[in-house]
Amino acid sequence: MNDMSQTAWLWLAKAGGAVAGSAISLAYMLPHGRREAAARFAVGVVCGMVFGGTAGLKVASELEIETAIGPTELMLMGSAVASLCAWWALGFVVRAFQQNGIGSLFGKKNQENADDR
């Protein structure tokens, strides 16, 4: 196990955190079917892998524990948090677009096209 480099440990922590956060997200709010479960799991893992480092830094700085934890723990924590919050953040964005003028612009465009036929 000591043969692994620091980079390999960070990638392993990032992947583990992303999978754990996504699994917790599925267990916390059960999906309606297999397709939704697969989509939510995939979104969670991808967001955990992409935003894990940034989320870990933000959480550590907010809790003021940057010096108390190592980079592997920081990556694990950040990936799990990003993965756990990914589906809720996407839901928030979708609702914001639906209630905002941007969503109504798209709706009007489709209605105008239907009227032109």
Backbone torsions as a table, in degrees:
resi	resn	phi	psi	omega
1	MET	NA	-25.9	-179.4
2	ASN	-77.0	-7.6	179.8
3	ASP	-74.5	-13.7	-178.8
4	MET	-77.2	139.5	179.1
5	SER	-78.3	169.2	179.1
6	GLN	-62.0	-38.2	179.4
7	THR	-64.2	-40.2	178.7
8	ALA	-64.7	-40.3	177.4
9	TRP	-63.5	-39.5	179.0
10	LEU	-65.5	-42.0	178.0
11	TRP	-65.8	-38.8	177.5
12	LEU	-64.6	-42.3	177.7
13	ALA	-64.8	-41.0	179.6
14	LYS	-63.2	-46.2	179.7
15	ALA	-66.0	-43.1	179.2
16	GLY	-63.3	-42.3	177.8
17	GLY	-65.1	-40.6	179.9
18	ALA	-64.9	-43.5	179.3
19	VAL	-67.6	-42.8	179.9
20	ALA	-64.2	-45.2	179.3
21	GLY	-63.4	-39.6	179.2
22	SER	-67.8	-40.3	178.5
23	ALA	-65.9	-40.4	177.3
24	ILE	-64.4	-39.4	178.2
25	SER	-60.9	-41.1	178.3
26	LEU	-67.4	-38.6	-179.4
27	ALA	-72.7	-32.8	-177.6
28	TYR	-71.2	-42.5	179.6
29	MET	-130.2	99.9	-172.8
30	LEU	-63.8	136.2	178.3
31	PRO	-75.2	165.9	-178.7
32	HIS	-83.1	-20.0	180.0
33	GLY	-164.1	-178.8	-178.4
34	ARG	-66.4	-38.4	-178.4
35	ARG	-64.8	-44.4	177.7
36	GLU	-65.7	-38.4	178.4
37	ALA	-62.9	-43.7	179.3
38	ALA	-65.0	-41.7	179.2
39	ALA	-64.9	-44.5	-179.9
40	ARG	-65.7	-39.8	178.7
41	PHE	-64.2	-45.2	-179.8
42	ALA	-63.8	-43.7	178.1
43	VAL	-61.2	-43.1	179.6
44	GLY	-62.8	-44.2	-179.3
45	VAL	-66.4	-44.5	-179.9
46	VAL	-63.2	-46.3	179.0
47	CYS	-63.9	-37.9	177.0
48	GLY	-64.3	-38.9	178.9
49	MET	-71.2	-38.4	-176.2
50	VAL	-78.4	-46.9	-172.7
51	PHE	-102.8	8.1	-176.2
52	GLY	-60.8	-44.6	-179.4
53	GLY	-65.5	-45.1	-179.3
54	THR	-65.5	-44.2	178.9
55	ALA	-63.9	-39.4	178.1
56	GLY	-62.6	-42.7	177.5
57	LEU	-63.2	-41.7	-179.5
58	LYS	-65.3	-45.8	179.9
59	VAL	-64.0	-43.6	-179.5
60	ALA	-64.7	-38.5	179.4
61	SER	-71.5	-36.5	177.8
62	GLU	-66.7	-37.3	179.3
63	LEU	-86.5	-5.8	-178.7
64	GLU	57.0	47.9	179.8
65	ILE	-122.8	21.8	-177.0
66	GLU	-57.4	-39.5	-176.6
67	THR	-85.6	-14.2	-176.4
68	ALA	-86.3	-21.3	-178.7
69	ILE	-119.1	156.7	-179.7
70	GLY	-88.9	175.5	-177.9
71	PRO	-66.0	-30.9	179.3
72	THR	-68.9	-44.5	177.3
73	GLU	-65.4	-37.6	178.4
74	LEU	-62.0	-44.0	-179.9
75	MET	-67.9	-41.6	178.3
76	LEU	-61.2	-47.1	-179.9
77	MET	-63.5	-46.9	-178.1
78	GLY	-64.6	-41.6	179.3
79	SER	-65.9	-39.8	178.5
80	ALA	-65.6	-42.4	179.6
81	VAL	-65.8	-46.4	179.9
82	ALA	-62.9	-41.0	179.9
83	SER	-67.5	-41.4	-179.3
84	LEU	-65.1	-38.2	-175.8
85	CYS	-90.3	-6.5	-172.9
86	ALA	-60.4	-49.0	-175.5
87	TRP	-67.7	-37.3	178.6
88	TRP	-68.5	-37.7	177.9
89	ALA	-65.6	-40.8	176.9
90	LEU	-64.1	-38.9	176.7
91	GLY	-63.4	-39.4	177.6
92	PHE	-63.5	-43.4	179.7
93	VAL	-64.4	-42.8	179.5
94	VAL	-62.5	-44.4	178.6
95	ARG	-64.5	-37.2	179.0
96	ALA	-65.0	-39.9	177.9
97	PHE	-68.9	-34.6	-179.6
98	GLN	-70.8	-37.3	-177.5
99	GLN	-87.1	-18.6	-177.5
100	ASN	-87.6	173.4	178.9
101	GLY	-66.3	-23.8	-178.7
102	ILE	-64.7	-43.7	178.3
103	GLY	-65.2	-38.5	179.5
104	SER	-71.2	-29.3	175.6
105	LEU	-62.8	-43.0	178.0
106	PHE	-66.2	-38.8	178.8
107	GLY	-64.6	-42.2	179.5
108	LYS	-65.6	-37.7	-179.8
109	LYS	-62.2	-43.0	179.8
110	ASN	-68.5	-37.3	178.6
111	GLN	-67.3	-39.7	179.3
112	GLU	-65.0	-39.0	177.7
113	ASN	-65.8	-35.9	178.7
114	ALA	-69.4	-35.0	178.7
115	ASP	-71.7	-29.6	-178.6
116	ASP	-71.9	-19.2	-177.4
117	ARG	-72.3	NA	NA
